[in-house]
Amino acid sequence: MIDLGTFPGGQTSRAYGINGLDQVVGQSQTASGIDHAFVLLPGEDLSDLGTLGGTSSSATDVNHFGEIVGSSLTTSGVWHATLWTIQPPDPKRQIDRLQALVEELASDGSLSQGQTNSVVVKLDAARRQLARDNLTAAANQLGAFINSVEALELSGQLGEADTASLIVGAQRLVEQLGG
């Protein structure tokens, strides 16, 4: 069990949804005791998603594309269905997150060291291409990463959920790079 915390000064929080990228959504009290929707990204603090001009909001689910649904009070005090979109982190950070997921799979025994190295080397190559501003080559390396992860799933080394987390993260990055 992990305590996700609250907004600074808030007393309570509730989590309602999580996706395969470990993005969590819910609501937390602000320092003034009012509930606001939040998103929690891996390695970060709760981020206030704000409202539609009213005082309160709540986020209830998040998908693999970073689209968050919930509800928010408007300025007239009426609840409206709400859609927020998480802005993707910079590409290098996304590659770092993919690598951390692969290393977690290695540490729990899902992947051997050789299998881990075979996919991490593709992430390293993508990272080098990004540093050179060669977005097409970086996207191609991420495509090779996706192919390797799919092969690990087909061979029974990776489960469907782990594969989906890795592939969705890599595909989103490829799309962000224009690939």
BALOBA-1460 file (C-alpha; in Angstrom, 3 decimals):
// residues 179
<rec num="1" residu="m" x="0.000" y="0.000" z="0.000"/>
<rec num="2" residu="i" x="1.264" y="3.478" z="-0.889"/>
<rec num="3" residu="d" x="0.085" y="6.767" z="0.618"/>
<rec num="4" residu="l" x="-0.316" y="9.121" z="-2.343"/>
<rec num="5" residu="g" x="-0.620" y="12.162" z="-0.089"/>
<rec num="6" residu="t" x="-2.709" y="15.296" z="-0.440"/>
<rec num="7" residu="f" x="-2.320" y="18.802" z="-1.774"/>
<rec num="8" residu="p" x="-0.236" y="20.937" z="0.634"/>
<rec num="9" residu="g" x="-2.435" y="21.761" z="3.624"/>
<rec num="10" residu="g" x="-5.179" y="19.347" z="2.566"/>
<rec num="11" residu="q" x="-6.474" y="16.750" z="5.013"/>
<rec num="12" residu="t" x="-7.989" y="14.077" z="2.744"/>
<rec num="13" residu="s" x="-7.626" y="12.621" z="-0.728"/>
<rec num="14" residu="r" x="-9.241" y="9.837" z="-2.738"/>
<rec num="15" residu="a" x="-7.919" y="7.979" z="-5.775"/>
<rec num="16" residu="y" x="-10.462" y="6.812" z="-8.354"/>
<rec num="17" residu="g" x="-8.474" y="5.668" z="-11.376"/>
<rec num="18" residu="i" x="-5.091" y="4.439" z="-12.583"/>
<rec num="19" residu="n" x="-3.836" y="3.487" z="-16.040"/>
<rec num="20" residu="g" x="-1.064" y="1.187" z="-17.225"/>
<rec num="21" residu="l" x="1.405" y="4.080" z="-17.173"/>
<rec num="22" residu="d" x="0.925" y="4.430" z="-13.388"/>
<rec num="23" residu="q" x="-0.899" y="7.753" z="-13.768"/>
<rec num="24" residu="v" x="-3.376" y="8.098" z="-10.890"/>
<rec num="25" residu="v" x="-6.391" y="10.418" z="-10.722"/>
<rec num="26" residu="g" x="-8.773" y="11.412" z="-7.961"/>
<rec num="27" residu="q" x="-9.543" y="14.342" z="-5.720"/>
<rec num="28" residu="s" x="-7.774" y="15.982" z="-2.817"/>
<rec num="29" residu="q" x="-8.627" y="18.743" z="-0.407"/>
<rec num="30" residu="t" x="-6.829" y="22.012" z="-0.944"/>
<rec num="31" residu="a" x="-5.460" y="23.988" z="2.016"/>
<rec num="32" residu="s" x="-8.852" y="25.737" z="2.194"/>
<rec num="33" residu="g" x="-10.648" y="22.364" z="2.525"/>
<rec num="34" residu="i" x="-12.185" y="22.311" z="-0.963"/>
<rec num="35" residu="d" x="-11.893" y="19.221" z="-3.177"/>
<rec num="36" residu="h" x="-10.011" y="19.576" z="-6.462"/>
<rec num="37" residu="a" x="-9.269" y="16.958" z="-9.099"/>
<rec num="38" residu="f" x="-5.683" y="15.723" z="-9.254"/>
<rec num="39" residu="v" x="-3.383" y="13.671" z="-11.409"/>
<rec num="40" residu="l" x="-0.331" y="11.953" z="-9.991"/>
<rec num="41" residu="l" x="2.381" y="11.115" z="-12.512"/>
<rec num="42" residu="p" x="5.131" y="8.634" z="-11.600"/>
<rec num="43" residu="g" x="7.856" y="10.308" z="-9.548"/>
<rec num="44" residu="e" x="5.948" y="13.573" z="-9.119"/>
<rec num="45" residu="d" x="3.656" y="15.254" z="-6.578"/>
<rec num="46" residu="l" x="-0.105" y="15.603" z="-6.987"/>
<rec num="47" residu="s" x="-1.003" y="18.139" z="-9.703"/>
<rec num="48" residu="d" x="-4.173" y="20.192" z="-9.312"/>
<rec num="49" residu="l" x="-6.288" y="19.923" z="-12.472"/>
<rec num="50" residu="g" x="-8.352" y="22.963" z="-11.554"/>
<rec num="51" residu="t" x="-12.064" y="23.573" z="-12.133"/>
<rec num="52" residu="l" x="-14.406" y="25.001" z="-14.761"/>
<rec num="53" residu="g" x="-14.510" y="28.220" z="-12.743"/>
<rec num="54" residu="g" x="-16.344" y="26.824" z="-9.728"/>
<rec num="55" residu="t" x="-14.908" y="25.709" z="-6.439"/>
<rec num="56" residu="s" x="-14.706" y="21.905" z="-6.738"/>
<rec num="57" residu="s" x="-13.746" y="19.159" z="-9.170"/>
<rec num="58" residu="s" x="-13.060" y="15.436" z="-9.184"/>
<rec num="59" residu="a" x="-11.223" y="13.179" z="-11.651"/>
<rec num="60" residu="t" x="-12.566" y="9.625" z="-11.888"/>
<rec num="61" residu="d" x="-10.603" y="7.859" z="-14.647"/>
<rec num="62" residu="v" x="-7.559" y="8.161" z="-16.923"/>
<rec num="63" residu="n" x="-6.748" y="6.248" z="-20.100"/>
<rec num="64" residu="h" x="-3.420" y="5.354" z="-21.746"/>
<rec num="65" residu="f" x="-3.557" y="8.564" z="-23.803"/>
<rec num="66" residu="g" x="-3.551" y="10.757" z="-20.700"/>
<rec num="67" residu="e" x="-7.191" y="11.752" z="-21.120"/>
<rec num="68" residu="i" x="-8.833" y="12.258" z="-17.738"/>
<rec num="69" residu="v" x="-12.576" y="12.327" z="-17.154"/>
<rec num="70" residu="g" x="-14.463" y="13.603" z="-14.155"/>
<rec num="71" residu="s" x="-16.639" y="16.515" z="-13.178"/>
<rec num="72" residu="s" x="-16.265" y="20.114" z="-12.115"/>
<rec num="73" residu="l" x="-18.413" y="22.906" z="-10.785"/>
<rec num="74" residu="t" x="-18.911" y="25.794" z="-13.195"/>
<rec num="75" residu="t" x="-18.966" y="29.455" z="-12.190"/>
<rec num="76" residu="s" x="-22.752" y="29.159" z="-11.894"/>
<rec num="77" residu="g" x="-22.400" y="26.292" z="-9.397"/>
<rec num="78" residu="v" x="-23.564" y="23.518" z="-11.736"/>
<rec num="79" residu="w" x="-21.676" y="20.237" z="-12.108"/>
<rec num="80" residu="h" x="-20.458" y="19.496" z="-15.656"/>
<rec num="81" residu="a" x="-18.717" y="16.469" z="-17.099"/>
<rec num="82" residu="t" x="-15.071" y="17.397" z="-17.662"/>
<rec num="83" residu="l" x="-12.208" y="16.161" z="-19.828"/>
<rec num="84" residu="w" x="-8.609" y="17.058" z="-19.025"/>
<rec num="85" residu="t" x="-5.560" y="16.008" z="-21.075"/>
<rec num="86" residu="i" x="-2.137" y="15.354" z="-19.575"/>
<rec num="87" residu="q" x="0.598" y="17.051" z="-21.553"/>
<rec num="88" residu="p" x="3.271" y="14.462" z="-22.267"/>
<rec num="89" residu="p" x="6.623" y="14.973" z="-20.579"/>
<rec num="90" residu="d" x="9.653" y="15.693" z="-22.716"/>
<rec num="91" residu="p" x="10.783" y="12.750" z="-24.873"/>
<rec num="92" residu="k" x="13.964" y="12.020" z="-22.901"/>
<rec num="93" residu="r" x="11.948" y="11.717" z="-19.714"/>
<rec num="94" residu="q" x="9.501" y="9.378" z="-21.429"/>
<rec num="95" residu="i" x="12.377" y="7.143" z="-22.545"/>
<rec num="96" residu="d" x="13.734" y="7.188" z="-18.990"/>
<rec num="97" residu="r" x="10.300" y="6.048" z="-17.760"/>
<rec num="98" residu="l" x="10.170" y="3.213" z="-20.314"/>
<rec num="99" residu="q" x="13.635" y="2.106" z="-19.220"/>
<rec num="100" residu="a" x="12.587" y="2.189" z="-15.562"/>
<rec num="101" residu="l" x="9.601" y="-0.045" z="-16.410"/>
<rec num="102" residu="v" x="11.898" y="-2.513" z="-18.207"/>
<rec num="103" residu="e" x="14.302" y="-2.527" z="-15.257"/>
<rec num="104" residu="e" x="11.390" y="-3.199" z="-12.868"/>
<rec num="105" residu="l" x="10.482" y="-6.232" z="-14.989"/>
<rec num="106" residu="a" x="14.091" y="-7.412" z="-14.765"/>
<rec num="107" residu="s" x="14.226" y="-6.939" z="-11.010"/>
<rec num="108" residu="d" x="11.039" y="-8.945" z="-10.446"/>
<rec num="109" residu="g" x="12.383" y="-11.787" z="-12.597"/>
<rec num="110" residu="s" x="10.053" y="-11.325" z="-15.568"/>
<rec num="111" residu="l" x="13.017" y="-10.624" z="-17.864"/>
<rec num="112" residu="s" x="16.528" y="-12.052" z="-17.888"/>
<rec num="113" residu="q" x="19.522" y="-9.717" z="-17.994"/>
<rec num="114" residu="g" x="20.041" y="-10.533" z="-21.679"/>
<rec num="115" residu="q" x="16.420" y="-9.764" z="-22.537"/>
<rec num="116" residu="t" x="16.619" y="-6.544" z="-20.545"/>
<rec num="117" residu="n" x="19.787" y="-5.495" z="-22.347"/>
<rec num="118" residu="s" x="18.253" y="-6.268" z="-25.747"/>
<rec num="119" residu="v" x="15.408" y="-3.790" z="-25.213"/>
<rec num="120" residu="v" x="17.339" y="-1.192" z="-23.205"/>
<rec num="121" residu="v" x="19.919" y="-0.871" z="-25.992"/>
<rec num="122" residu="k" x="17.115" y="0.298" z="-28.303"/>
<rec num="123" residu="l" x="16.026" y="2.913" z="-25.777"/>
<rec num="124" residu="d" x="19.641" y="4.087" z="-25.433"/>
<rec num="125" residu="a" x="19.865" y="4.417" z="-29.226"/>
<rec num="126" residu="a" x="16.628" y="6.430" z="-29.297"/>
<rec num="127" residu="r" x="17.975" y="8.672" z="-26.525"/>
<rec num="128" residu="r" x="21.190" y="9.299" z="-28.522"/>
<rec num="129" residu="q" x="19.195" y="10.185" z="-31.635"/>
<rec num="130" residu="l" x="17.068" y="12.617" z="-29.636"/>
<rec num="131" residu="a" x="20.241" y="14.298" z="-28.347"/>
<rec num="132" residu="r" x="21.234" y="14.796" z="-32.015"/>
<rec num="133" residu="d" x="17.761" y="16.162" z="-32.830"/>
<rec num="134" residu="n" x="17.224" y="13.262" z="-35.226"/>
<rec num="135" residu="l" x="13.577" y="12.632" z="-34.452"/>
<rec num="136" residu="t" x="12.969" y="10.191" z="-37.310"/>
<rec num="137" residu="a" x="15.855" y="7.957" z="-36.236"/>
<rec num="138" residu="a" x="14.673" y="8.148" z="-32.610"/>
<rec num="139" residu="a" x="11.173" y="7.092" z="-33.691"/>
<rec num="140" residu="n" x="12.673" y="4.211" z="-35.692"/>
<rec num="141" residu="q" x="14.609" y="3.004" z="-32.632"/>
<rec num="142" residu="l" x="11.412" y="3.155" z="-30.597"/>
<rec num="143" residu="g" x="9.764" y="1.061" z="-33.325"/>
<rec num="144" residu="a" x="12.522" y="-1.518" z="-32.868"/>
<rec num="145" residu="f" x="11.876" y="-1.387" z="-29.103"/>
<rec num="146" residu="i" x="8.170" y="-2.049" z="-29.704"/>
<rec num="147" residu="n" x="9.009" y="-5.019" z="-31.954"/>
<rec num="148" residu="s" x="11.290" y="-6.476" z="-29.262"/>
<rec num="149" residu="v" x="8.640" y="-6.082" z="-26.566"/>
<rec num="150" residu="e" x="6.033" y="-7.740" z="-28.800"/>
<rec num="151" residu="a" x="8.439" y="-10.637" z="-29.396"/>
<rec num="152" residu="l" x="8.893" y="-11.048" z="-25.639"/>
<rec num="153" residu="e" x="5.128" y="-11.222" z="-25.224"/>
<rec num="154" residu="l" x="4.758" y="-13.775" z="-28.029"/>
<rec num="155" residu="s" x="7.445" y="-15.943" z="-26.421"/>
<rec num="156" residu="g" x="5.569" y="-15.844" z="-23.107"/>
<rec num="157" residu="q" x="8.225" y="-13.798" z="-21.297"/>
<rec num="158" residu="l" x="5.970" y="-10.776" z="-20.783"/>
<rec num="159" residu="g" x="2.329" y="-10.643" z="-19.808"/>
<rec num="160" residu="e" x="-0.286" y="-8.657" z="-21.664"/>
<rec num="161" residu="a" x="-0.492" y="-5.823" z="-19.088"/>
<rec num="162" residu="d" x="3.290" y="-5.291" z="-18.954"/>
<rec num="163" residu="t" x="3.501" y="-5.399" z="-22.737"/>
<rec num="164" residu="a" x="0.662" y="-2.889" z="-23.090"/>
<rec num="165" residu="s" x="2.286" y="-0.426" z="-20.683"/>
<rec num="166" residu="l" x="5.568" y="-0.511" z="-22.584"/>
<rec num="167" residu="i" x="4.061" y="-0.425" z="-26.057"/>
<rec num="168" residu="v" x="1.513" y="2.308" z="-25.357"/>
<rec num="169" residu="g" x="4.219" y="4.504" z="-23.817"/>
<rec num="170" residu="a" x="6.543" y="3.956" z="-26.792"/>
<rec num="171" residu="q" x="3.776" y="4.472" z="-29.366"/>
<rec num="172" residu="r" x="2.715" y="7.747" z="-27.753"/>
<rec num="173" residu="l" x="6.293" y="8.941" z="-27.905"/>
<rec num="174" residu="v" x="6.628" y="7.901" z="-31.570"/>
<rec num="175" residu="e" x="3.460" y="9.903" z="-32.321"/>
<rec num="176" residu="q" x="4.815" y="12.889" z="-30.379"/>
<rec num="177" residu="l" x="8.025" y="12.725" z="-32.432"/>
<rec num="178" residu="g" x="5.972" y="12.781" z="-35.642"/>
<rec num="179" residu="g" x="6.594" y="9.125" z="-36.520"/>
